[in-house]
Amino acid sequence: MNVQTSDTDVLIIGSGGAGLRAAIAAREAGADVLVIGKRGAGDAHTVLAAGGINAALGTRDPEDCWEQHFADTFRESYFLAHPRVVQIMAQEAPAAVLELADWGCAFARTEDGRLDQRYFGAHTYRRTCYAGDQTGKEIMRTLGVRIAERGIPVLEHQHVFQLLVEDGACRGAVSLDPRSGDRTAFLAGSVILCTGGHTSVWLRNTSRPDENWGEGMALALAAGCSLMDMELVQFHPTGMVAPENIAGTLVTEAVRGEGGRLYNASGERFMQRYDPERMELSTRDRVALANYTEIAEGRGGPNGGVFLDISHLGRATIEEKLPKMYRQFLSFQGLDISKEPMEVAPTAHYSMGGIAVEPETHATDVPGLFAAGECASGLHGANRLGGNSLVDILVFGRRAGEAAAAHATSSAGRGHAERAIGEALGSLDALTGTRGQSAREAQRELRRIMWERCGVLRDDAGLRSALDEVEALDRAAEIFEVAGGPANVSRALDARTGLITARATIRCAIERRETRGAHNRSDFPSVDEHLERNFFVRRSGDVESGPVPDVPSELTAWASGAPMCPGPERLLE
């Protein structure tokens, strides 16, 4: 099959919030830019981000400051976040959010016209700006308008299956159109990966079926980059549990931010046992483990969840503050959350590890290749604070876009890629055939393995069993059976990607022999101070560790403090 070609200065893979913000920055820096996305324009995973975006604006709590935002984020990362990445985010968040508001983002405002702010879990002050419970969707709308005003092309339905690397540098990427089967080689001076996380490898997750298999992570690893802290995956405390076909769908933290209360089947407000001071506004890792424990110990509801009640707010307030949640439960369950509690359970939600990047520019180990957003590591450590992901895409999308533009327009930014194009097309042809493993069955089995063996609670035996099972599944799926058109080739690519990212996750989880943040080991239930280190997966598959970089001297006092979560000891009693 012939391959089409395209040429640009900066190629951005991923049309979500990070990709669009990077595109705007690269264009404003003088580069030609092309954005390619797997889904339709405006429908990237960012639209599902609900609750809000963080910045120390001090609207509700004037004593808030960026240093406190740094402290909350770094401490609650269990000291695994890169201190400089956290510093940049906290310092630049206010300007990034205010800029977005100036561009027309319809954030909620106070009566005097300032951006309103609500509580999110583990934040010292109210610093989460929001647009009802559809903040991500509103941010995407705003960025989309800005993209259109600047004439930046966004090409839809492009499933990138290999980066073009020649002479040690990234020269572009090759993609498949799942509708037509067309293959395109995109040549570029710089490439930015903005492809999201890998939470689809778990049975219950907040992603849609054809996204978040870890596309950018697998692409980067194959290109020669390192992946960092892949074991650190956030399980959101509250996902829907019924009906089964939508189990895992996000129930936003904004419900708890607005005063939602958690109860078990006995009517106990059980967070009193786990974090009596912060209750439902504790950290996500702690609330998720509490919910998991209540369910595991037999105090769950009829669908295997606990109960989240917001009915005391009344219908008018709920429809104002949480309109999407109100409609979501009416639509899927016929449940009026202004009258009855929701039944919820933990769900795989966010990849806190990912591609290892340099803090200032988000450059990877491969010249010409950058990464931003959920596919990149460094900001969240072992526990992401709600509301930090959306500011992440703005701050580091902009920085990556500017750096990629500078690289693309330099003498180092151009090169040939004929050999790499040929290899990419050959690898795609070798992946599929008329006989082989069913991609759908491989995905289903992978999700089961990861949910049962590498979920909220883990142990060595389960993880090693998971690794054996995934490697056996990988051998069986050396070739995927493809019939019925290019959409099934795309599914096969997703399955292969999921096997790669799952294996990296399990290997890191085996090595982290402790409980820290979202990584709960029943056989190692305490924090090990000697494992205040980052784990790296190399292209060879080897796992190595390195120390977390030092905190800047001016922030050491802010960074001091002990981790809050004691780990899953109660499950061992």
Order of alpha helices (4+ residues) and beta strands (2+ residues): beta-alpha-beta-beta-alpha-alpha-beta-alpha-beta-beta-beta-beta-alpha-beta-beta-alpha-beta-alpha-alpha-beta-alpha-alpha-beta-beta-beta-alpha-alpha-beta-alpha-beta-alpha-beta-alpha-beta-beta-beta-alpha
